[in-house]
Amino acid sequence: MKKLLVIALMAVIGFSVNAQSQKGDMAAGVNLSLGTGSGFTNFGIGAEFQWNITDAIRLEPSVNYFLESDFVSMWDVNVDAQYVFDVANKLEVYPFVGLTVLGAKADVWGYSASSTNFGANIGGGAQYWFTDKIAASLEVKYQLVSDFDRVVLSLGAAYKF
């Protein structure tokens, strides 16, 4: 087990030396998501903005709306800090942590109730740059929110400007 941990640490150090993102890079994008947990599964659409504050550290604020399913619709607003590793030509992977505000609204037979809670995000993703300006991404996020813990799987596209 210790050998595996040492090998993983060496790989992370090696990847961080080759980080391809540059300080000041900015990109905007859209995503399609599937959120599941706490008894609800919803499809969502969203928008995100990426800003590299250093060559390897990127901030990503995002907003998502999850369509109504089983009388419940949800939304979230997130700010995640990502550490970007260049693992292959045009391919980046990134673990992240962040904060979220998650809202849920239930409408059943003319009655409605809503709730808004704060929480934390943890997850990871991969981004492939087709060109210098256009990328596709796949991301898995676990949202730790009181009464609404859930997993969100997202497929996105971004444009670097």
trRosetta pair geometry for C-beta under 8 A, 3 or more apart (Angstrom, degrees):
i j d omega theta_ij theta_ji phi_ij phi_ji
1 4 5.7 -54 -153 34 34 112
1 5 6.6 34 150 -18 65 105
2 5 5.6 -54 -150 36 35 113
2 6 6.4 35 152 -19 67 104
3 6 5.7 -54 -148 37 32 111
3 7 6.3 33 153 -19 66 106
4 7 5.8 -54 -147 37 30 112
4 8 6.3 31 154 -19 64 107
5 8 5.7 -54 -146 37 30 112
5 9 6.3 31 154 -19 64 107
6 9 5.7 -54 -147 37 30 112
6 10 6.4 31 154 -19 64 105
7 10 5.8 -55 -149 36 30 111
7 11 6.4 32 152 -21 64 105
8 11 5.7 -54 -149 34 32 113
8 12 6.5 32 153 -19 65 104
9 12 5.8 -53 -149 35 32 111
9 13 6.5 31 153 -17 65 105
10 13 5.7 -54 -148 38 33 111
10 14 6.2 34 153 -19 65 108
11 14 5.6 -56 -148 38 31 113
11 15 6.3 29 155 -18 66 106
12 15 5.8 -54 -145 37 30 109
12 16 6.3 30 157 -22 65 106
12 85 7.3 -91 -141 -97 62 143
13 16 5.9 -55 -146 33 29 110
13 17 6.9 34 154 -23 61 101
14 17 6.0 -53 -158 26 32 112
14 18 7.1 9 153 -1 62 110
15 18 6.0 -74 -156 47 37 101
15 19 7.4 71 147 -65 67 71
15 85 3.8 19 150 -160 128 117
15 86 6.7 175 -169 56 80 52
15 87 5.9 -13 -127 -88 121 71
16 19 5.8 -4 -159 -38 44 108
16 56 6.0 20 -149 -117 85 155
16 83 7.8 -27 -105 169 105 110
16 85 6.3 -60 -73 -108 55 89
18 85 7.8 53 73 -169 88 69
18 86 4.8 -114 122 71 91 111
19 55 5.2 119 103 137 126 101
19 56 4.3 -78 -123 -89 169 92
19 84 5.9 101 -146 98 108 87
19 85 6.4 -81 -95 -121 82 36
19 86 5.3 149 -129 -5 28 101
20 84 7.9 -91 49 135 68 118
20 86 3.9 102 -12 -89 96 141
20 92 6.7 -122 45 -79 108 110
21 25 5.7 -117 -165 33 86 147
21 52 5.0 -174 158 -104 116 144
21 55 5.8 143 91 -177 73 54
21 56 6.6 130 62 -97 110 32
21 58 6.5 -58 162 -60 164 118
21 84 4.8 43 4 91 139 152
21 86 7.5 -172 -9 -57 72 102
21 92 6.9 56 -39 -113 106 152
22 25 5.2 107 64 -36 73 110
22 52 6.3 114 87 97 35 157
22 55 5.7 -19 -122 -118 37 78
23 52 5.6 -141 -120 122 28 106
23 53 7.0 -14 -138 145 83 22
23 54 5.4 -29 -93 -146 100 28
23 55 5.4 -50 -39 -57 80 59
24 52 6.2 -28 33 75 24 97
25 50 7.5 -16 116 118 91 101
25 51 7.5 168 88 -149 54 38
25 52 4.3 42 46 13 89 126
25 58 7.9 -43 76 -109 103 110
25 160 6.2 -30 -172 -148 100 118
26 49 7.3 -13 -166 -177 93 89
26 50 6.6 160 -154 87 45 64
26 51 5.2 1 -106 -103 84 73
26 52 7.5 -125 -63 15 48 76
26 160 7.0 133 85 -151 43 67
26 161 6.0 -38 90 61 95 80
27 49 7.4 166 87 -158 48 47
27 50 4.4 2 55 52 92 110
27 135 7.2 -1 -163 29 159 121
27 158 4.4 50 154 167 127 119
27 159 6.1 170 -156 82 85 34
27 160 4.3 -45 -89 -91 102 61
27 161 6.9 141 -106 9 46 69
28 47 7.3 -3 -176 -175 92 96
28 48 7.2 169 -155 90 51 52
28 49 5.3 -16 -105 -106 76 72
28 50 7.6 -159 -73 19 31 74
28 158 6.7 167 87 -150 24 79
28 159 6.0 -18 61 58 74 87
28 161 7.1 2 8 2 97 116
29 47 7.1 167 92 -154 44 56
29 48 5.2 -13 63 60 89 94
29 49 7.9 171 22 -82 68 31
29 50 7.3 25 5 -9 110 107
29 135 7.8 -61 -89 71 139 91
29 137 7.5 62 148 17 167 123
29 156 5.2 75 144 166 130 116
29 157 5.5 -172 -152 94 105 44
29 158 3.3 -59 -67 -93 129 71
29 159 6.6 154 -82 10 72 63
30 45 7.3 -12 -175 -174 100 87
30 46 6.9 156 -159 87 57 49
30 47 5.6 -29 -103 -100 66 66
30 48 7.6 173 -87 18 19 78
30 156 6.4 -178 94 -147 39 86
30 157 6.1 -1 55 55 79 86
31 45 7.3 162 86 -158 54 45
31 46 4.8 -14 58 63 95 97
31 47 7.6 -178 17 -79 79 21
31 48 6.5 35 -11 -7 117 116
31 62 7.7 3 20 -157 131 134
31 64 7.4 -46 75 -100 110 108
31 137 7.6 -51 -100 72 113 105
31 139 7.8 -34 -137 33 149 119
31 154 4.5 13 173 -175 137 114
31 155 6.4 154 -156 78 82 37
31 156 3.4 -41 -93 -88 94 100
31 157 7.6 170 -83 17 56 55
32 43 7.3 -17 -175 -173 90 95
32 44 7.2 151 -165 84 45 54
32 45 6.2 -21 -107 -103 60 65
32 46 8.0 176 -80 23 19 80
32 154 6.9 156 79 -152 40 65
32 155 5.3 -13 59 60 92 92
32 156 7.4 179 20 -79 57 56
33 43 7.0 147 83 -166 56 48
33 44 3.9 -18 64 64 106 103
33 45 7.3 -164 19 -69 87 18
33 46 6.1 32 -12 -1 124 120
33 64 5.7 -2 20 -149 150 141
33 66 7.1 -74 88 -94 113 90
33 152 5.4 -6 -171 -173 123 100
33 153 6.7 151 -155 79 66 46
33 154 4.4 -25 -97 -96 88 84
33 155 7.8 -179 -80 21 44 61
34 41 7.0 0 -177 -171 90 91
34 42 7.6 171 -153 87 48 41
34 43 5.8 -25 -100 -105 69 61
34 44 7.3 -174 -75 19 22 83
34 152 7.1 163 81 -153 44 53
34 153 4.9 -8 56 57 95 97
34 154 7.9 -171 22 -75 60 45
35 40 7.6 5 111 110 96 94
35 41 7.0 175 91 -148 54 45
35 42 5.1 -7 59 58 99 87
35 44 5.9 41 -9 -13 109 127
35 64 7.9 131 -44 128 129 143
35 66 5.3 -54 29 -107 131 144
35 74 6.6 -93 83 72 153 141
35 150 5.3 39 -179 148 94 137
35 151 7.3 169 -149 87 53 44
35 152 4.6 -15 -99 -102 82 86
35 153 8.0 -173 -76 23 38 62
36 40 7.2 -159 -137 98 46 50
36 41 4.3 6 -106 -108 91 87
36 42 7.8 177 -75 22 54 55
36 150 6.1 169 86 -161 29 97
36 151 5.7 -16 63 60 82 88
36 152 7.9 159 18 -85 59 43
37 40 7.1 -15 71 56 43 72
37 143 7.7 -177 53 56 152 94
37 148 7.2 94 105 174 107 53
37 149 5.5 -105 163 108 138 60
37 150 2.9 -170 46 -112 128 66
37 151 5.6 127 -45 9 119 66
38 147 6.8 74 -131 154 137 54
38 148 4.9 -56 -28 -133 164 45
38 149 6.2 137 -52 53 100 57
38 150 5.8 -64 4 -67 99 97
40 69 6.5 130 -167 83 87 106
40 70 6.3 -143 -121 57 81 125
40 72 5.2 -72 -122 81 139 142
40 74 7.3 121 122 -29 146 131
40 104 7.8 150 24 -135 169 130
40 150 7.6 -42 69 -102 91 135
41 69 6.1 -77 83 117 59 155
42 66 3.6 74 119 168 135 115
42 67 5.8 177 -170 59 96 58
42 68 7.5 -44 -126 -128 114 6
42 69 4.7 -166 -97 16 73 123
42 72 7.2 -106 -65 100 126 89
42 73 7.1 122 -133 -133 147 46
42 74 5.7 162 40 28 162 108
43 66 6.8 153 83 -153 27 72
43 67 5.3 -4 70 32 82 115
43 69 7.4 109 10 -48 72 130
44 64 4.7 44 158 174 138 110
44 65 5.9 171 -151 86 91 38
44 66 3.8 -49 -79 -93 108 66
44 67 6.6 -168 -89 -4 48 72
44 74 7.6 -60 -85 78 124 92
44 152 7.7 -26 35 -146 138 112
45 64 7.0 169 86 -150 30 72
45 65 6.0 -11 58 58 78 87
45 67 7.9 56 -2 -40 90 97
46 62 5.8 44 162 173 127 105
46 63 5.9 -176 -151 94 91 46
46 64 3.4 -38 -84 -97 126 76
46 65 6.9 163 -81 14 70 58
46 154 7.3 -45 43 -131 130 131
46 156 7.9 -54 75 -98 98 116
47 62 6.7 -177 94 -149 44 71
47 63 5.9 2 55 55 84 88
48 60 5.6 6 -175 -176 116 101
48 61 7.1 170 -150 92 65 45
48 62 3.8 -18 -101 -101 90 102
48 63 7.9 -180 -78 22 55 54
48 156 6.8 -5 25 -150 130 156
48 158 7.4 -56 79 -95 106 108
49 60 6.9 171 79 -148 48 56
49 61 5.5 1 51 59 100 88
49 62 7.4 -175 19 -78 61 60
50 58 5.5 -1 -169 178 96 124
50 59 7.5 158 -152 82 47 47
50 60 5.0 -12 -100 -99 72 91
50 82 8.0 -32 -136 34 104 136
50 158 6.6 12 8 -149 129 149
51 58 6.6 154 77 -158 36 73
51 59 5.2 -14 62 58 93 93
51 60 7.7 173 21 -78 65 47
52 55 6.8 25 174 -122 127 18
52 57 7.1 120 -157 81 64 47
52 58 4.9 -40 -95 -98 61 85
52 84 7.6 -52 -111 14 106 142
53 57 5.4 -42 61 98 94 100
53 58 7.1 160 10 -110 74 29
53 59 5.9 53 -25 -11 114 103
54 57 4.5 47 40 34 103 96
56 83 5.8 15 151 -159 99 71
56 84 5.4 -157 -157 54 55 77
56 85 7.6 32 -145 -74 105 50
57 81 6.6 -12 -167 -173 98 96
57 82 7.3 150 -157 79 48 51
57 83 6.0 -23 -99 -102 67 65
57 84 7.5 -164 -77 10 16 86
58 81 7.5 151 79 -160 45 48
58 82 4.5 -21 65 64 96 103
58 83 7.9 177 22 -83 78 18
58 84 5.6 53 -7 -30 119 119
58 94 7.2 -40 41 -137 119 156
59 79 6.8 -11 -170 -171 99 89
59 80 7.4 154 -157 82 50 47
59 81 5.9 -25 -101 -102 67 65
59 82 7.6 177 -86 18 17 81
60 78 7.6 3 108 111 84 104
60 79 7.4 161 83 -154 46 44
60 80 4.8 -17 62 62 97 95
60 81 7.9 176 20 -83 76 20
60 82 5.9 35 -5 -11 118 120
60 96 7.4 -35 34 -137 121 154
60 98 7.7 -72 65 -85 85 151
61 77 7.7 -5 -171 -178 90 82
61 78 6.9 166 -152 92 46 58
61 79 4.9 -15 -98 -102 76 78
61 80 7.9 171 -80 20 29 64
62 77 7.5 177 91 -153 49 44
62 78 4.9 -4 57 58 90 102
62 79 8.0 170 18 -81 65 36
62 80 7.3 -2 9 8 110 106
63 75 7.4 0 -175 -178 85 100
63 76 7.3 -176 -147 93 47 51
63 77 5.1 -8 -105 -106 82 73
63 78 7.6 -175 -76 21 37 72
64 75 6.5 175 91 -153 58 57
64 76 5.2 6 52 52 99 87
64 78 7.7 21 1 -1 103 111
64 152 7.6 126 70 -158 173 147
65 73 7.5 -1 -179 175 84 108
65 74 7.8 164 -162 93 43 49
65 75 5.0 -16 -109 -105 63 93
66 69 7.8 -64 152 8 98 107
66 73 6.2 168 90 -167 73 61
66 74 4.1 4 52 63 124 89
66 75 6.6 -158 16 -74 78 39
66 76 7.7 41 -17 -4 109 92
67 73 6.4 -61 179 -122 21 96
68 71 6.9 -18 -173 -146 106 13
68 72 6.6 157 -145 77 67 26
68 73 4.2 -48 -78 -65 72 96
68 107 7.5 -35 -130 37 136 110
69 72 6.4 -34 67 62 61 77
69 73 7.8 114 11 -86 60 54
71 106 5.4 44 130 -159 99 79
71 107 5.7 -143 -167 67 85 56
71 108 4.8 32 -165 -77 153 84
72 104 6.0 -7 -169 -171 107 102
72 105 7.0 157 -151 80 58 42
72 106 4.9 -25 -94 -95 80 78
73 104 7.4 164 86 -152 41 54
73 105 5.4 -12 60 59 86 95
73 107 7.9 12 5 5 100 104
74 102 6.6 -9 -171 -174 111 90
74 103 6.5 160 -156 88 60 55
74 104 4.8 -19 -101 -100 88 73
74 105 7.5 176 -82 19 42 67
74 148 7.9 151 -127 -161 137 137
75 102 7.5 168 87 -153 46 48
75 103 4.9 -1 56 56 89 104
76 100 5.4 -13 -169 -167 116 111
76 101 6.6 160 -153 80 62 50
76 102 4.7 -15 -101 -102 98 70
76 103 7.2 -177 -79 20 48 68
76 143 7.1 -90 -124 -112 157 155
76 152 8.0 -99 33 -69 153 158
77 100 6.9 150 78 -155 47 59
77 101 4.8 0 52 51 96 101
78 98 5.6 62 -179 126 96 139
78 99 7.0 165 -150 87 58 49
78 100 4.7 -17 -99 -100 82 84
78 101 7.9 -156 -69 24 45 61
78 121 5.9 39 -144 -31 122 150
78 141 8.0 -27 -123 -167 163 159
79 98 5.4 -169 95 -162 47 111
79 99 5.4 5 53 52 91 91
80 96 4.5 39 172 163 117 134
80 97 6.9 167 -150 90 77 23
80 98 3.2 -80 -99 -49 60 146
80 121 5.6 -64 -94 84 105 139
80 123 8.0 -42 -136 48 144 102
80 141 7.9 -95 -87 -117 147 126
81 96 6.1 167 80 -152 43 84
81 97 6.0 -12 54 64 93 73
81 98 6.1 160 8 -81 64 82
82 94 4.2 30 -177 164 110 137
82 95 7.3 164 -147 84 65 34
82 96 4.2 -36 -94 -89 71 112
82 125 7.6 -44 -128 41 132 108
83 94 5.9 166 71 -149 44 83
83 95 5.9 -3 47 58 99 81
83 96 7.3 177 11 -84 66 59
84 92 5.1 -8 -167 -175 99 128
84 93 7.8 150 -152 78 53 32
84 94 4.7 -30 -96 -87 57 116
85 92 6.4 149 75 -159 44 70
85 93 5.3 -20 62 63 102 80
85 94 6.6 170 15 -81 74 56
86 91 7.5 115 -160 82 55 54
86 92 5.6 -38 -96 -99 53 81
87 91 5.5 -57 65 105 89 102
87 92 6.9 136 10 -124 83 27
87 93 5.4 24 -14 5 133 107
88 91 4.2 20 59 43 94 120
90 128 5.9 46 135 -164 96 69
90 129 4.4 -128 -157 59 86 86
90 130 7.5 90 -174 -72 137 18
91 126 6.7 -10 -169 -172 93 105
91 127 7.5 157 -154 82 47 48
91 128 5.3 -14 -102 -104 74 78
91 129 7.8 -142 -66 17 32 76
92 126 6.9 161 87 -157 50 55
92 127 4.8 -10 62 59 100 94
92 128 7.9 -172 25 -76 67 34
92 129 7.6 53 -3 -21 103 101
93 124 6.9 14 178 178 93 107
93 125 7.1 -177 -151 96 59 41
93 126 4.8 -25 -101 -100 76 79
93 127 7.8 175 -84 18 30 67
94 124 6.5 178 94 -151 47 68
94 125 5.7 -10 59 59 88 81
94 126 7.7 163 17 -87 70 34
94 127 7.3 13 3 0 113 106
95 123 7.4 -179 -154 103 59 35
95 124 4.7 -34 -104 -96 58 97
96 121 7.0 -8 115 117 100 109
96 122 7.4 180 93 -146 58 38
96 123 5.8 -11 58 66 91 73
96 124 6.7 159 13 -92 76 42
96 125 7.3 1 0 9 119 99
96 141 7.9 -34 74 -107 114 95
97 120 7.1 -16 -171 -178 87 103
97 121 6.5 152 -164 87 39 71
97 122 5.4 -3 -108 -102 74 73
98 120 7.0 154 86 -163 42 61
98 121 4.1 -6 61 53 91 115
98 122 8.0 -179 26 -69 65 40
99 118 7.2 -18 -173 -169 99 95
99 119 7.5 154 -160 89 57 40
99 120 6.2 -42 -107 -109 50 56
99 121 6.9 -86 -14 9 7 93
100 118 7.2 152 87 -160 54 50
100 119 5.0 -20 65 69 99 86
100 120 6.8 163 17 -106 91 5
100 121 5.2 98 -33 -44 115 101
100 143 5.5 -45 46 -138 164 110
100 145 6.5 -76 88 -70 118 117
101 116 6.5 8 178 -176 96 99
101 117 7.4 172 -154 88 55 35
101 118 5.7 -28 -102 -101 71 65
101 119 7.8 152 -92 23 26 72
102 116 7.2 169 87 -151 43 53
102 117 5.5 -17 62 63 91 84
102 118 7.9 158 19 -99 75 16
102 119 6.2 -1 2 18 116 121
102 143 6.4 101 -61 163 140 145
102 145 4.8 -14 27 -125 139 169
102 148 5.5 -156 112 100 144 147
103 114 6.7 4 -175 -176 96 106
103 115 7.0 173 -149 90 56 47
103 116 4.5 -15 -100 -101 87 83
103 117 7.9 161 -84 19 42 60
104 114 6.6 174 91 -150 50 62
104 115 5.3 -2 55 56 93 90
104 116 7.9 180 20 -78 60 43
104 148 6.3 -172 -30 -103 136 141
105 112 6.4 3 -177 -172 95 109
105 113 7.3 175 -150 89 55 41
105 114 4.2 -14 -102 -101 80 97
106 112 6.4 169 88 -149 54 58
106 113 5.2 -1 53 55 101 85
106 114 7.4 -175 19 -78 63 49
107 110 8.0 33 -174 -79 84 6
107 111 7.5 165 -151 84 48 41
107 112 4.6 -14 -99 -98 72 97
108 111 5.7 -22 70 63 75 90
108 112 7.7 148 20 -88 59 47
115 147 7.3 -47 139 90 156 138
115 148 7.8 174 100 -43 124 130
117 145 4.9 117 104 -178 122 105
117 146 5.1 -140 -161 53 142 91
117 147 6.7 167 -49 48 163 98
117 148 6.1 158 48 22 138 123
118 145 7.3 -169 108 -129 21 90
119 143 5.7 79 104 175 139 84
119 144 5.1 -174 -176 90 111 55
119 145 3.2 -92 -44 -87 152 72
119 146 6.8 -162 -81 -2 103 63
119 148 7.5 -125 -35 72 151 98
120 143 7.6 163 84 -155 39 51
120 144 4.7 -7 60 56 87 109
120 145 7.9 -179 27 -65 48 62
121 141 5.4 -23 -159 -167 109 111
121 142 7.1 144 -156 74 55 49
121 143 5.6 -24 -98 -100 75 67
121 144 7.5 -167 -78 17 25 78
122 141 7.5 142 73 -156 31 63
122 142 5.3 -20 65 59 82 99
122 144 7.1 31 6 -14 102 112
123 139 6.4 71 134 175 132 88
123 140 5.2 -160 -158 100 112 59
123 141 3.8 -87 -31 -106 160 50
123 142 5.8 159 -71 9 92 67
124 139 7.2 -162 107 -146 34 68
124 140 6.2 4 58 56 69 89
125 137 5.7 28 166 180 126 107
125 138 6.1 178 -154 91 83 47
125 139 3.3 -23 -96 -102 124 81
125 140 6.9 170 -80 18 70 56
125 154 7.8 -28 -109 66 129 100
126 137 6.6 173 89 -149 46 67
126 138 5.4 2 53 54 91 90
126 139 7.8 -168 24 -74 51 57
127 135 5.1 24 178 167 100 134
127 136 7.2 171 -152 86 59 37
127 137 4.3 -21 -100 -97 79 97
127 158 7.3 -14 -147 26 124 131
128 135 6.2 162 81 -156 40 81
128 136 5.4 -10 57 58 94 85
128 137 7.5 175 17 -82 64 47
129 132 7.0 34 170 -109 126 22
129 134 7.2 125 -158 82 63 44
129 135 4.6 -40 -96 -92 59 98
130 134 5.0 -33 56 94 106 98
130 135 6.6 177 7 -99 76 36
130 136 6.9 57 -30 -6 108 95
131 134 4.8 45 39 34 99 92
132 160 7.1 -95 143 64 62 131
133 159 5.9 9 162 -158 90 71
133 160 5.0 -136 -139 53 52 86
133 161 7.6 55 -144 -75 102 47
134 157 7.2 -11 -167 -172 87 97
134 158 7.4 160 -151 84 43 53
134 159 6.0 -13 -98 -104 67 68
134 160 7.7 -124 -51 14 28 83
135 157 7.0 162 87 -156 50 52
135 158 4.8 -9 60 57 98 98
135 160 7.2 61 -7 -28 109 101
136 155 7.5 -8 -176 -176 97 81
136 156 7.0 162 -159 89 52 49
136 157 5.5 -25 -103 -100 66 71
136 158 7.9 180 -83 17 21 75
137 154 7.5 9 107 110 98 97
137 155 7.3 167 87 -156 56 39
137 156 4.5 -9 57 61 100 97
137 157 7.5 -175 16 -77 79 24
137 158 6.6 38 -12 -9 118 112
138 153 7.9 -10 -171 -173 82 84
138 154 7.3 166 -153 89 39 57
138 155 5.8 -6 -104 -106 72 69
138 156 7.9 -176 -72 23 30 73
139 152 8.0 1 109 108 95 88
139 153 7.4 164 87 -155 55 42
139 154 4.6 -8 58 58 100 101
139 156 7.1 8 4 6 114 115
140 151 6.9 -15 -168 -170 89 100
140 152 7.6 156 -156 82 42 52
140 153 5.6 -10 -105 -104 73 73
140 154 7.9 -172 -75 22 31 72
141 151 7.2 150 81 -160 50 52
141 152 4.5 -15 63 60 102 99
141 153 7.9 -171 25 -73 71 30
141 154 7.1 21 2 -1 111 112
142 149 7.5 3 180 -171 88 89
142 150 7.7 -178 -152 95 53 35
142 151 5.6 -26 -101 -102 69 71
142 152 7.9 -179 -83 20 22 73
143 148 7.3 -28 111 116 117 90
143 149 6.6 179 92 -146 68 45
143 150 5.2 0 52 58 107 78
143 151 7.7 -171 16 -84 77 21
143 152 6.3 48 -18 -9 112 112
144 149 5.8 2 -123 -113 45 95
145 148 4.4 -26 94 71 115 95
145 149 6.1 177 45 -75 63 45
145 150 7.4 -18 34 13 110 88
